[in-house]
C-alpha cells in the first residue's frame, strides 16, 4: 500500500469467531510497541457508515436483494474509508478493523451469489489500490460460531442465517487466505481466547 507509516490490519471470519475481543488485544499490543492505533469496524466506523450499518443489519419485510446489500455495504465502506481509515493511515496510525473487504467476497459473493466481476468492479472503485497489510482470518465451525452468536441474544439477520450459508462464507475465507498467504493468516478460533491471543502475538511479532 502507499501509506508507508500507518498499517491496516483486518480481522475476518464468520459469526461468533471472537474477532472483537482479539481486536482489543491487537490494539493493546501495538500501543505497547509505541504505535498510535485506531480501532474500527465494518460495516460502520464513522457516523454515516454506522447509519448505513443499521440499514444493512435490520430485517425488512420486503427483503434485501443481494446486489442491494452489496451496494449498501460498499457505501458504508466508502464513508468509513474517507472519514476514518485513510486519515488515520496518512497520519501514521495503525488501523485495526473488524471486517473489511474480504467480508464482501465471503458474505455477498460466496454467501449471496453476487458475481465476482461485479464485486471486483465496485471494490476497485471504492478501494483503488488500498489493501490490508495483514489479515487475520478467524476460522471456526459455523455451527459453533452461530451458537456463540445466537447465545449473545439480539441477533441480526446475518447471525440468523442458515448453516449452509455460513459454510459457504467459511470456505470463501479459507480460499482467499490460501490464495494470498503473504497477507492472510488463518487462526483457529475454536481455541480458548488466551491461546488465540498467544497465536496472534506470535504472528504480529513475525509480520510487523
Secondary structure, DSSP 8 states (H G I E B T S, - for coil): ---SS--EEEEEESTTS-HHHHHHHHHHHHHHTT--EEEEESS-SSHHHHHHHHHHHS--TT---HHHHHHHHHHHHHHHIIIIIHHHHHTT-EEEEES-HHHIIIIIIIIT---HHHHHHHHHHHHTT---SEEEEEE--HHHHHHHHHHTSS--TTTTS-HHHHHHHHHHHHHHHHHTTTTEEEEETTS-HHHHHHHHHHHHHHH-
